[in-house]
């Protein structure tokens, strides 16, 4: 909280999500998972390797247009899946929702509420986090979300996730 008050209301969260996606397009980083709470946020980012050559003017202009309109991930698939689940389970642990799909301002909530015109980046980020140990998924792999990928992640979140996350947190002595 900021000065013992909540920092993000509904409109603030929506605006934050819009800006986050704009910065994702501009920076070249990829949001794998995120969760916007009332008083804080979590973001799992994939940062591309440092470029050997600076951006050309054309490349820079293309990225700048995103503000107005071979990569590396966290260790392996287990780590990225666990971190994504930790982030997406934040509103459940805070007692705000019982199902992480019901929290609109998280990667999982956005992916589950996706339409043809929204949610594709959330799906692609989670597919990348979940399948990180199976090579580098392409943006087209987001189409795999409705099948085994979303079922596997939901199982991790709702059945295995709490136990695994509790074990990890307890092993580190965090509360």
C-alpha positions as CSV (number, residue, x, y, z in Angstrom):
1,X,0.0,0.0,0.0
2,X,1.0,3.6,-0.5
3,X,0.5,5.6,2.8
4,X,-1.7,2.8,4.0
5,X,-4.1,3.1,1.1
6,X,-4.7,1.2,-2.1
7,X,-2.8,2.5,-5.1
8,X,-4.7,0.9,-8.0
9,X,-8.4,1.1,-8.6
10,X,-10.2,-0.7,-11.5
11,X,-9.5,2.1,-14.0
12,X,-5.9,2.3,-12.9
13,X,-5.4,-1.4,-13.4
14,X,-6.8,-1.2,-16.8
15,X,-4.6,1.7,-17.8
16,X,-1.6,0.0,-16.3
17,X,-2.3,-3.1,-18.4
18,X,-2.5,-1.0,-21.5
19,X,0.7,0.8,-20.8
20,X,2.4,-2.5,-19.9
21,X,1.5,-3.9,-23.3
22,X,2.7,-0.7,-25.0
23,X,6.1,-0.9,-23.2
24,X,6.3,-4.6,-24.1
25,X,5.9,-3.7,-27.8
26,X,8.5,-0.9,-27.5
27,X,11.1,-2.6,-25.4
28,X,11.4,-5.9,-27.1
29,X,10.8,-7.6,-23.7
30,X,8.0,-10.1,-23.4
31,X,5.5,-10.2,-20.5
32,X,5.2,-13.9,-19.6
33,X,2.9,-13.5,-16.6
34,X,1.6,-10.6,-14.6
35,X,-0.8,-9.8,-11.8
36,X,-2.1,-6.3,-10.8
37,X,-3.2,-6.1,-7.2
38,X,-4.7,-3.1,-5.4
39,X,-1.4,-2.2,-3.8
40,X,1.3,-3.8,-5.8
41,X,2.0,-5.8,-9.0
42,X,4.1,-8.7,-10.2
43,X,5.6,-9.1,-13.7
44,X,7.6,-12.0,-15.1
45,X,9.6,-10.6,-18.1
46,X,11.6,-12.3,-20.8
47,X,14.5,-10.0,-21.8
48,X,16.0,-10.7,-25.2
49,X,19.8,-10.9,-25.5
50,X,21.7,-7.7,-26.0
51,X,21.8,-6.7,-29.6
52,X,25.2,-6.7,-31.3
53,X,24.1,-3.9,-33.6
54,X,22.0,-0.9,-32.6
55,X,18.5,-0.6,-33.9
56,X,18.3,0.9,-37.3
57,X,16.1,3.9,-37.8
58,X,13.4,1.7,-39.4
59,X,13.5,-0.7,-36.5
60,X,13.3,2.1,-34.0
61,X,10.4,3.7,-35.8
62,X,8.6,0.3,-35.8
63,X,9.1,0.0,-32.1
64,X,8.0,3.5,-31.5
65,X,4.8,2.8,-33.4
66,X,4.0,0.2,-30.8
67,X,3.8,2.9,-28.2
68,X,0.9,4.3,-30.1
69,X,-0.7,1.4,-31.4
70,X,16.6,-16.1,-30.2
71,X,15.4,-15.2,-26.7
72,X,16.2,-16.3,-23.1
73,X,13.8,-17.3,-20.3
74,X,14.1,-17.8,-16.5
75,X,16.2,-21.0,-16.1
76,X,14.0,-23.8,-17.4
77,X,10.3,-24.6,-17.8
78,X,9.9,-25.6,-14.2
79,X,11.1,-22.2,-13.0
80,X,9.1,-20.2,-15.4
81,X,5.9,-22.2,-14.8
82,X,6.4,-21.9,-11.0
83,X,7.0,-18.2,-11.2
84,X,4.0,-17.6,-13.5
85,X,1.8,-19.6,-11.2
86,X,3.1,-17.7,-8.1
87,X,2.2,-14.4,-9.9
88,X,-1.2,-15.5,-11.1
89,X,-2.2,-17.0,-7.7
90,X,-1.6,-13.6,-5.9
91,X,-5.3,-12.6,-5.9
92,X,-6.3,-16.0,-4.6
93,X,-3.8,-15.8,-1.7
94,X,-5.0,-12.3,-1.0
95,X,-8.6,-13.7,-0.7
96,X,-9.9,-11.5,-3.5
97,X,-11.1,-14.4,-5.7
98,X,-11.3,-18.2,-5.3
99,X,-10.4,-18.9,-8.9
100,X,-7.5,-17.0,-10.6
101,X,-9.5,-16.9,-13.8
102,X,-11.9,-14.5,-12.2
103,X,-9.2,-11.8,-11.6
104,X,-9.2,-9.7,-14.8
105,X,-5.9,-7.9,-14.1
106,X,-3.6,-10.9,-14.3
107,X,-2.1,-12.8,-17.2
108,X,-4.3,-15.9,-16.5
109,X,-7.5,-13.8,-16.1
110,X,-6.8,-12.0,-19.3
111,X,-6.0,-15.2,-21.2
112,X,-9.2,-16.9,-19.9
113,X,-11.4,-13.9,-20.8
114,X,-9.7,-13.5,-24.1
115,X,-11.7,-12.7,-27.3
116,X,-10.5,-12.7,-30.8
117,X,-9.4,-9.1,-30.4
118,X,-7.9,-9.2,-26.9
119,X,-5.9,-11.4,-24.7
120,X,-3.5,-12.8,-27.4
121,X,-0.4,-11.4,-25.7
122,X,-1.5,-12.9,-22.3
123,X,-2.0,-16.3,-23.9
124,X,1.3,-16.1,-25.8
125,X,3.2,-15.1,-22.7
126,X,1.8,-18.0,-20.6
127,X,2.3,-20.5,-23.4
128,X,6.0,-19.3,-23.5
129,X,6.3,-19.6,-19.7
130,X,4.6,-23.0,-19.6
131,X,6.5,-24.5,-22.5
132,X,9.9,-22.9,-21.9
133,X,11.7,-26.2,-21.6
134,X,10.3,-27.4,-24.9
135,X,12.1,-24.9,-27.2
136,X,11.1,-21.4,-28.1
137,X,7.4,-21.3,-28.9
138,X,6.4,-18.9,-31.7
139,X,3.7,-16.4,-31.3
140,X,1.5,-18.7,-33.3
141,X,1.8,-21.2,-30.4
142,X,-0.7,-19.1,-28.5
143,X,-3.3,-21.0,-30.6
144,X,-2.3,-24.0,-28.5
145,X,-3.7,-22.3,-25.4
146,X,-7.3,-23.7,-25.6
147,X,-6.1,-27.3,-25.5
148,X,-3.6,-29.1,-23.4
149,X,-1.6,-26.0,-22.4
150,X,-4.4,-24.2,-20.6
151,X,-5.5,-27.4,-19.0
152,X,-2.0,-28.1,-17.7
153,X,-1.6,-24.6,-16.4
154,X,-5.0,-24.7,-14.7
155,X,-4.1,-28.0,-13.0
156,X,-0.8,-26.4,-11.8
157,X,-2.7,-23.4,-10.5
158,X,-5.5,-25.2,-8.8
159,X,-4.3,-28.6,-7.9
160,X,-0.6,-28.8,-7.7
161,X,0.2,-25.1,-7.6
162,X,-0.6,-24.2,-4.0
163,X,1.3,-27.2,-2.6
164,X,4.4,-26.6,-4.8
165,X,4.4,-22.9,-4.1
166,X,4.0,-23.4,-0.4
167,X,6.9,-25.9,-0.4
168,X,9.1,-23.4,-2.3
169,X,8.2,-20.5,0.0
170,X,8.7,-22.5,3.1
171,X,12.1,-23.8,1.9
172,X,13.2,-20.2,1.5
173,X,11.8,-19.1,4.9
174,X,9.5,-16.5,3.3
175,X,6.1,-15.8,4.7
